[in-house]
Amino acid sequence: MIPKAFFVTGGKAVSKVSRLNTFDLALRNAGIAQCNLVKVSSIIPPNYKETEPKPIPAGSITYVVMAKAEGTGETISAGIA
């Protein structure tokens, strides 16, 4: 089960409701809120190719390398590959 391609996306959001709400909005802005995200390490397999972002069907199990920054009163960000 080795992927053959990847794309990079990112989202940002601000919310006064909660950190979780902000993170969910950032995932929505990145276009992946509808996915079941599985975190993996950042090892790129040989012959891996970067592609343009593509729509992912809702409920898809999606392997991600995730970067997330949190803070009180700050912008929370997430980077997904």
MILO-182817 format. One record per atom (N, C-alpha, C, O, CB): residue in one letter; chain; atom name; x, y, z. Coordinates in Angstrom, 3 decimals, m for minus. Glycine has a CB too. Example, Ala and Ser with C-alpha at 12.3 -4.5 7.8 and 13.67 -1.06 7.14 Angstrom:
BEGIN
> A, A, N, 13.190, m5.690, 7.800
> A, A, CA, 12.300, m4.500, 7.800
> A, A, C, 13.200, m3.300, 7.800
> A, A, O, 14.236, m3.319, 8.465
> A, A, CB, 11.308, m4.473, 9.046
> S, A, N, 12.850, m2.250, 7.080
> S, A, CA, 13.670, m1.060, 7.140
> S, A, C, 12.900, 0.030, 7.870
> S, A, O, 13.409, 1.138, 8.039
> S, A, CB, 14.084, m0.598, 5.725
//
This chain:
BEGIN
> M, A, N, 0.841, m1.180, 0.000
> M, A, CA, 0.000, 0.000, 0.000
> M, A, C, 0.889, 1.247, 0.000
> M, A, O, 0.965, 1.967, 0.996
> M, A, CB, m0.958, m0.004, 1.222
> I, A, N, 1.554, 1.490, m1.123
> I, A, CA, 2.428, 2.648, m1.254
> I, A, C, 1.805, 3.623, m2.245
> I, A, O, 1.576, 3.271, m3.402
> I, A, CB, 3.856, 2.226, m1.709
> P, A, N, 1.528, 4.848, m1.799
> P, A, CA, 0.966, 5.835, m2.716
> P, A, C, 1.932, 6.151, m3.842
> P, A, O, 3.139, 5.944, m3.712
> P, A, CB, 0.604, 7.110, m1.970
> K, A, N, 1.401, 6.652, m4.947
> K, A, CA, 2.234, 6.997, m6.095
> K, A, C, 2.299, 8.510, m6.334
> K, A, O, 3.132, 8.982, m7.108
> K, A, CB, 1.709, 6.303, m7.339
> A, A, N, 1.423, 9.264, m5.672
> A, A, CA, 1.387, 10.708, m5.878
> A, A, C, 0.894, 11.405, m4.610
> A, A, O, 0.324, 10.777, m3.718
> A, A, CB, 0.482, 11.066, m7.082
> F, A, N, 1.125, 12.705, m4.553
> F, A, CA, 0.655, 13.510, m3.426
> F, A, C, 0.376, 14.923, m3.917
> F, A, O, 0.839, 15.327, m4.983
> F, A, CB, 1.697, 13.521, m2.264
> F, A, N, m0.395, 15.674, m3.115
> F, A, CA, m0.525, 17.103, m3.356
> F, A, C, m0.457, 17.823, m2.023
> F, A, O, m0.710, 17.237, m0.970
> F, A, CB, m1.847, 17.435, m4.101
> V, A, N, m0.116, 19.090, m2.079
> V, A, CA, 0.022, 19.905, m0.882
> V, A, C, m1.131, 20.885, m0.848
> V, A, O, m1.472, 21.495, m1.861
> V, A, CB, 1.392, 20.646, m0.847
> T, A, N, m1.727, 21.031, 0.317
> T, A, CA, m2.806, 21.993, 0.491
> T, A, C, m2.628, 22.658, 1.850
> T, A, O, m1.844, 22.188, 2.675
> T, A, CB, m4.208, 21.307, 0.374
> G, A, N, m3.326, 23.713, 2.079
> G, A, CA, m3.252, 24.404, 3.356
> G, A, C, m4.501, 25.218, 3.582
> G, A, O, m5.190, 25.602, 2.637
> G, A, CB, m2.018, 25.297, 3.422
> G, A, N, m4.786, 25.477, 4.832
> G, A, CA, m5.949, 26.284, 5.157
> G, A, C, m5.676, 27.096, 6.400
> G, A, O, m4.859, 26.710, 7.236
> G, A, CB, m7.188, 25.409, 5.348
> K, A, N, m6.350, 28.204, 6.523
> K, A, CA, m6.226, 29.009, 7.729
> K, A, C, m7.609, 29.486, 8.131
> K, A, O, m8.513, 29.599, 7.304
> K, A, CB, m5.260, 30.210, 7.514
> A, A, N, m7.752, 29.765, 9.418
> A, A, CA, m9.056, 30.200, 9.919
> A, A, C, m8.885, 30.926, 11.246
> A, A, O, m7.868, 30.790, 11.926
> A, A, CB, m10.014, 28.997, 10.082
> V, A, N, m9.885, 31.684, 11.587
> V, A, CA, m9.963, 32.364, 12.881
> V, A, C, m11.362, 32.116, 13.415
> V, A, O, m12.345, 32.236, 12.683
> V, A, CB, m9.651, 33.915, 12.761
> S, A, N, m11.449, 31.768, 14.699
> S, A, CA, m12.754, 31.538, 15.311
> S, A, C, m12.687, 31.920, 16.784
> S, A, O, m11.702, 31.635, 17.466
> S, A, CB, m13.197, 30.055, 15.143
> K, A, N, m13.731, 32.560, 17.263
> K, A, CA, m13.822, 32.897, 18.682
> K, A, C, m14.506, 31.791, 19.476
> K, A, O, m14.607, 31.873, 20.700
> K, A, CB, m14.573, 34.211, 18.867
> V, A, N, m14.981, 30.749, 18.776
> V, A, CA, m15.720, 29.672, 19.437
> V, A, C, m14.781, 28.771, 20.215
> V, A, O, m14.939, 28.609, 21.425
> V, A, CB, m16.507, 28.851, 18.414
> S, A, N, m13.790, 28.172, 19.530
> S, A, CA, m12.858, 27.256, 20.195
> S, A, C, m11.688, 26.954, 19.271
> S, A, O, m11.736, 27.243, 18.075
> S, A, CB, m13.570, 25.944, 20.612
> R, A, N, m10.627, 26.367, 19.841
> R, A, CA, m9.491, 25.937, 19.027
> R, A, C, m9.927, 24.852, 18.042
> R, A, O, m9.506, 24.860, 16.885
> R, A, CB, m8.343, 25.420, 19.925
> L, A, N, m10.766, 23.921, 18.492
> L, A, CA, m11.225, 22.844, 17.612
> L, A, C, m12.018, 23.409, 16.440
> L, A, O, m11.851, 22.965, 15.304
> L, A, CB, m12.082, 21.832, 18.395
> N, A, N, m12.874, 24.379, 16.707
> N, A, CA, m13.647, 25.001, 15.642
> N, A, C, m12.726, 25.681, 14.638
> N, A, O, m12.951, 25.599, 13.431
> N, A, CB, m14.643, 26.009, 16.221
> T, A, N, m11.693, 26.352, 15.133
> T, A, CA, m10.740, 27.007, 14.244
> T, A, C, m10.025, 25.986, 13.376
> T, A, O, m9.859, 26.192, 12.174
> T, A, CB, m9.724, 27.819, 15.047
> F, A, N, m9.603, 24.885, 13.984
> F, A, CA, m8.903, 23.841, 13.233
> F, A, C, m9.825, 23.228, 12.182
> F, A, O, m9.409, 23.014, 11.044
> F, A, CB, m8.379, 22.747, 14.185
> D, A, N, m11.072, 22.946, 12.555
> D, A, CA, m12.036, 22.398, 11.594
> D, A, C, m12.249, 23.353, 10.417
> D, A, O, m12.331, 22.918, 9.268
> D, A, CB, m13.380, 22.113, 12.289
> L, A, N, m12.337, 24.650, 10.706
> L, A, CA, m12.499, 25.631, 9.627
> L, A, C, m11.260, 25.670, 8.731
> L, A, O, m11.385, 25.817, 7.515
> L, A, CB, m12.772, 27.030, 10.212
> A, A, N, m10.065, 25.541, 9.317
> A, A, CA, m8.836, 25.517, 8.521
> A, A, C, m8.816, 24.296, 7.608
> A, A, O, m8.399, 24.392, 6.454
> A, A, CB, m7.595, 25.519, 9.436
> L, A, N, m9.266, 23.146, 8.119
> L, A, CA, m9.341, 21.939, 7.288
> L, A, C, m10.349, 22.134, 6.155
> L, A, O, m10.112, 21.698, 5.029
> L, A, CB, m9.730, 20.710, 8.147
> R, A, N, m11.461, 22.781, 6.452
> R, A, CA, m12.462, 23.056, 5.413
> R, A, C, m11.871, 23.973, 4.346
> R, A, O, m12.066, 23.749, 3.151
> R, A, CB, m13.735, 23.697, 6.030
> N, A, N, m11.148, 25.006, 4.779
> N, A, CA, m10.529, 25.927, 3.823
> N, A, C, m9.440, 25.239, 2.995
> N, A, O, m9.146, 25.662, 1.877
> N, A, CB, m9.939, 27.130, 4.560
> A, A, N, m8.846, 24.184, 3.544
> A, A, CA, m7.847, 23.409, 2.799
> A, A, C, m8.497, 22.401, 1.859
> A, A, O, m7.822, 21.814, 1.013
> A, A, CB, m6.914, 22.685, 3.765
> G, A, N, m9.816, 22.194, 2.006
> G, A, CA, m10.533, 21.280, 1.122
> G, A, C, m10.490, 19.829, 1.552
> G, A, O, m10.726, 18.939, 0.736
> G, A, CB, m9.986, 21.386, m0.242
> I, A, N, m10.191, 19.567, 2.836
> I, A, CA, m10.084, 18.176, 3.291
> I, A, C, m10.885, 17.882, 4.559
> I, A, O, m10.669, 16.851, 5.196
> I, A, CB, m8.642, 17.836, 3.531
> A, A, N, m11.798, 18.768, 4.930
> A, A, CA, m12.578, 18.555, 6.154
> A, A, C, m13.466, 17.322, 6.067
> A, A, O, m13.847, 16.769, 7.099
> A, A, CB, m13.432, 19.774, 6.446
> Q, A, N, m13.802, 16.882, 4.865
> Q, A, CA, m14.700, 15.752, 4.670
> Q, A, C, m13.976, 14.412, 4.721
> Q, A, O, m14.603, 13.365, 4.555
> Q, A, CB, m15.416, 15.890, 3.352
> C, A, N, m12.670, 14.430, 4.947
> C, A, CA, m11.860, 13.200, 4.908
> C, A, C, m11.605, 12.651, 6.310
> C, A, O, m11.602, 13.398, 7.288
> C, A, CB, m10.520, 13.465, 4.204
> N, A, N, m11.393, 11.349, 6.395
> N, A, CA, m10.903, 10.709, 7.608
> N, A, C, m9.377, 10.748, 7.523
> N, A, O, m8.772, 10.000, 6.754
> N, A, CB, m11.454, 9.221, 7.761
> L, A, N, m8.760, 11.625, 8.319
> L, A, CA, m7.330, 11.863, 8.211
> L, A, C, m6.536, 10.892, 9.081
> L, A, O, m6.848, 10.694, 10.256
> L, A, CB, m7.007, 13.298, 8.598
> V, A, N, m5.504, 10.289, 8.487
> V, A, CA, m4.609, 9.376, 9.186
> V, A, C, m3.215, 9.984, 9.114
> V, A, O, m2.650, 10.115, 8.029
> V, A, CB, m4.646, 7.923, 8.564
> K, A, N, m2.657, 10.356, 10.266
> K, A, CA, m1.334, 10.984, 10.284
> K, A, C, m0.247, 9.938, 10.059
> K, A, O, m0.285, 8.849, 10.631
> K, A, CB, m1.100, 11.721, 11.619
> V, A, N, 0.720, 10.289, 9.217
> V, A, CA, 1.872, 9.435, 8.939
> V, A, C, 3.133, 10.286, 9.039
> V, A, O, 3.056, 11.514, 9.080
> V, A, CB, 1.757, 8.761, 7.529
> S, A, N, 4.310, 9.623, 9.079
> S, A, CA, 5.568, 10.368, 9.086
> S, A, C, 5.790, 10.989, 7.720
> S, A, O, 4.996, 10.781, 6.803
> S, A, CB, 6.757, 9.453, 9.471
> S, A, N, 6.846, 11.734, 7.582
> S, A, CA, 7.052, 12.494, 6.346
> S, A, C, 7.999, 11.803, 5.365
> S, A, O, 8.694, 12.483, 4.611
> S, A, CB, 7.589, 13.864, 6.676
> I, A, N, 8.043, 10.487, 5.356
> I, A, CA, 8.904, 9.761, 4.428
> I, A, C, 8.233, 9.723, 3.056
> I, A, O, 7.092, 9.281, 2.929
> I, A, CB, 9.195, 8.319, 4.946
> I, A, N, 8.943, 10.185, 2.038
> I, A, CA, 8.402, 10.172, 0.674
> I, A, C, 8.970, 8.954, m0.052
> I, A, O, 10.189, 8.829, m0.173
> I, A, CB, 8.750, 11.503, m0.095
> P, A, N, 8.114, 8.053, m0.539
> P, A, CA, 8.592, 6.863, m1.256
> P, A, C, 9.310, 7.227, m2.557
> P, A, O, 9.084, 8.305, m3.106
> P, A, CB, 7.422, 5.929, m1.560
> P, A, N, 10.172, 6.338, m3.052
> P, A, CA, 10.830, 6.580, m4.339
> P, A, C, 9.787, 6.733, m5.458
> P, A, O, 8.726, 6.110, m5.422
> P, A, CB, 11.810, 5.422, m4.670
> N, A, N, 10.102, 7.555, m6.427
> N, A, CA, 9.252, 7.782, m7.609
> N, A, C, 7.905, 8.408, m7.277
> N, A, O, 6.975, 8.332, m8.080
> N, A, CB, 9.023, 6.479, m8.328
> Y, A, N, 7.789, 9.014, m6.126
> Y, A, CA, 6.589, 9.721, m5.696
> Y, A, C, 6.470, 10.999, m6.510
> Y, A, O, 7.473, 11.688, m6.692
> Y, A, CB, 6.628, 10.031, m4.168
> K, A, N, 5.283, 11.347, m7.008
> K, A, CA, 5.121, 12.531, m7.842
> K, A, C, 4.123, 13.503, m7.236
> K, A, O, 3.066, 13.102, m6.749
> K, A, CB, 4.678, 12.136, m9.241
> E, A, N, 4.467, 14.780, m7.269
> E, A, CA, 3.544, 15.810, m6.802
> E, A, C, 2.547, 16.122, m7.910
> E, A, O, 2.919, 16.260, m9.075
> E, A, CB, 4.309, 17.093, m6.367
> T, A, N, 1.265, 16.232, m7.531
> T, A, CA, 0.207, 16.533, m8.490
> T, A, C, m0.541, 17.787, m8.042
> T, A, O, m0.314, 18.297, m6.945
> T, A, CB, m0.769, 15.331, m8.635
> E, A, N, m1.408, 18.263, m8.879
> E, A, CA, m2.302, 19.359, m8.509
> E, A, C, m3.335, 18.831, m7.513
> E, A, O, m3.693, 17.655, m7.571
> E, A, CB, m3.000, 19.970, m9.773
> P, A, N, m3.821, 19.678, m6.600
> P, A, CA, m4.878, 19.225, m5.680
> P, A, C, m6.076, 18.675, m6.428
> P, A, O, m6.482, 19.209, m7.460
> P, A, CB, m5.322, 20.368, m4.776
> K, A, N, m6.638, 17.600, m5.892
> K, A, CA, m7.789, 16.938, m6.504
> K, A, C, m8.896, 16.801, m5.469
> K, A, O, m8.608, 16.715, m4.276
> K, A, CB, m7.395, 15.546, m7.077
> P, A, N, m10.154, 16.778, m5.896
> P, A, CA, m11.250, 16.549, m4.958
> P, A, C, m11.136, 15.136, m4.362
> P, A, O, m10.806, 14.177, m5.060
> P, A, CB, m12.626, 16.739, m5.664
> I, A, N, m11.411, 15.039, m3.086
> I, A, CA, m11.375, 13.746, m2.403
> I, A, C, m12.798, 13.451, m1.932
> I, A, O, m13.403, 14.293, m1.268
> I, A, CB, m10.348, 13.746, m1.192
> P, A, N, m13.347, 12.279, m2.258
> P, A, CA, m14.722, 11.966, m1.858
> P, A, C, m14.899, 11.985, m0.338
> P, A, O, m14.000, 11.590, 0.404
> P, A, CB, m15.125, 10.601, m2.405
> A, A, N, m16.055, 12.442, 0.111
> A, A, CA, m16.358, 12.489, 1.539
> A, A, C, m16.223, 11.104, 2.165
> A, A, O, m16.678, 10.108, 1.603
> A, A, CB, m17.774, 13.042, 1.772
> G, A, N, m15.599, 11.058, 3.322
> G, A, CA, m15.433, 9.813, 4.054
> G, A, C, m14.197, 9.020, 3.676
> G, A, O, m13.924, 7.980, 4.277
> G, A, CB, m16.620, 8.970, 3.854
> S, A, N, m13.440, 9.492, 2.687
> S, A, CA, m12.239, 8.764, 2.255
> S, A, C, m11.190, 8.740, 3.359
> S, A, O, m10.992, 9.733, 4.059
> S, A, CB, m11.650, 9.399, 0.984
> I, A, N, m10.521, 7.602, 3.510
> I, A, CA, m9.378, 7.515, 4.407
> I, A, C, m8.216, 8.162, 3.671
> I, A, O, m7.821, 7.710, 2.597
> I, A, CB, m9.056, 6.018, 4.824
> T, A, N, m7.675, 9.220, 4.254
> T, A, CA, m6.670, 10.039, 3.592
> T, A, C, m5.437, 10.133, 4.482
> T, A, O, m5.506, 10.631, 5.606
> T, A, CB, m7.228, 11.450, 3.269
> Y, A, N, m4.311, 9.651, 3.968
> Y, A, CA, m3.062, 9.703, 4.718
> Y, A, C, m2.467, 11.092, 4.582
> Y, A, O, m2.381, 11.631, 3.479
> Y, A, CB, m2.062, 8.623, 4.225
> V, A, N, m2.052, 11.679, 5.716
> V, A, CA, m1.557, 13.051, 5.711
> V, A, C, m0.285, 13.187, 6.542
> V, A, O, m0.075, 12.475, 7.524
> V, A, CB, m2.629, 14.000, 6.238
> V, A, N, 0.547, 14.119, 6.117
> V, A, CA, 1.626, 14.629, 6.950
> V, A, C, 1.116, 15.991, 7.392
> V, A, O, 0.916, 16.877, 6.561
> V, A, CB, 3.045, 14.708, 6.175
> M, A, N, 0.905, 16.169, 8.688
> M, A, CA, 0.220, 17.350, 9.180
> M, A, C, 1.136, 18.216, 10.034
> M, A, O, 1.847, 17.720, 10.908
> M, A, CB, m1.004, 16.950, 9.975
> A, A, N, 1.106, 19.505, 9.769
> A, A, CA, 1.762, 20.483, 10.622
> A, A, C, 0.667, 21.360, 11.207
> A, A, O, m0.206, 21.839, 10.482
> A, A, CB, 2.829, 21.332, 9.831
> K, A, N, 0.712, 21.569, 12.508
> K, A, CA, m0.358, 22.307, 13.166
> K, A, C, 0.262, 23.219, 14.217
> K, A, O, 1.108, 22.788, 15.000
> K, A, CB, m1.403, 21.340, 13.807
> A, A, N, m0.157, 24.471, 14.232
> A, A, CA, 0.299, 25.416, 15.238
> A, A, C, m0.921, 25.930, 15.988
> A, A, O, m1.930, 26.271, 15.370
> A, A, CB, 1.106, 26.590, 14.595
> E, A, N, m0.840, 25.990, 17.313
> E, A, CA, m1.947, 26.481, 18.120
> E, A, C, m1.476, 27.615, 19.015
> E, A, O, m0.295, 27.708, 19.349
> E, A, CB, m2.553, 25.350, 18.960
> G, A, N, m2.398, 28.462, 19.395
> G, A, CA, m2.065, 29.530, 20.317
> G, A, C, m3.322, 30.226, 20.779
> G, A, O, m4.341, 30.208, 20.089
> G, A, CB, m1.111, 30.526, 19.673
> T, A, N, m3.254, 30.831, 21.931
> T, A, CA, m4.379, 31.584, 22.459
> T, A, C, m4.350, 32.986, 21.866
> T, A, O, m3.355, 33.701, 21.982
> T, A, CB, m4.342, 31.634, 24.012
> G, A, N, m5.434, 33.363, 21.241
> G, A, CA, m5.509, 34.675, 20.631
> G, A, C, m4.686, 34.800, 19.358
> G, A, O, m4.500, 35.905, 18.849
> G, A, CB, m5.068, 35.701, 21.607
> E, A, N, m4.196, 33.692, 18.843
> E, A, CA, m3.375, 33.697, 17.638
> E, A, C, m4.109, 32.961, 16.520
> E, A, O, m5.107, 32.283, 16.766
> E, A, CB, m1.993, 33.048, 17.908
> T, A, N, m3.624, 33.093, 15.327
> T, A, CA, m4.142, 32.326, 14.204
> T, A, C, m3.640, 30.899, 14.324
> T, A, O, m2.455, 30.678, 14.577
> T, A, CB, m3.721, 32.955, 12.845
> I, A, N, m4.514, 29.939, 14.148
> I, A, CA, m4.134, 28.536, 14.171
> I, A, C, m4.040, 28.066, 12.739
> I, A, O, m4.918, 28.363, 11.929
> I, A, CB, m5.146, 27.675, 14.986
> S, A, N, m2.978, 27.330, 12.410
> S, A, CA, m2.785, 26.920, 11.035
> S, A, C, m2.528, 25.431, 10.943
> S, A, O, m2.119, 24.793, 11.913
> S, A, CB, m1.643, 27.688, 10.409
> A, A, N, m2.775, 24.887, 9.762
> A, A, CA, m2.513, 23.472, 9.509
> A, A, C, m1.964, 23.323, 8.101
> A, A, O, m2.440, 23.968, 7.167
> A, A, CB, m3.799, 22.616, 9.697
> G, A, N, m0.971, 22.479, 7.956
> G, A, CA, m0.456, 22.163, 6.639
> G, A, C, m0.607, 20.674, 6.415
> G, A, O, m0.221, 19.881, 7.274
> G, A, CB, 1.019, 22.605, 6.485
> I, A, N, m1.148, 20.283, 5.306
> I, A, CA, m1.423, 18.881, 5.019
> I, A, C, m0.799, 18.519, 3.676
> I, A, O, m0.884, 19.294, 2.723
> I, A, CB, m2.954, 18.601, 5.014
> A, A, N, m0.179, 17.356, 3.598
> A, A, CA, 0.324, 16.870, 2.320
> A, A, C, m0.304, 15.526, 2.036
> A, A, O, m0.024, 14.920, 1.001
> A, A, CB, 1.869, 16.770, 2.319
//
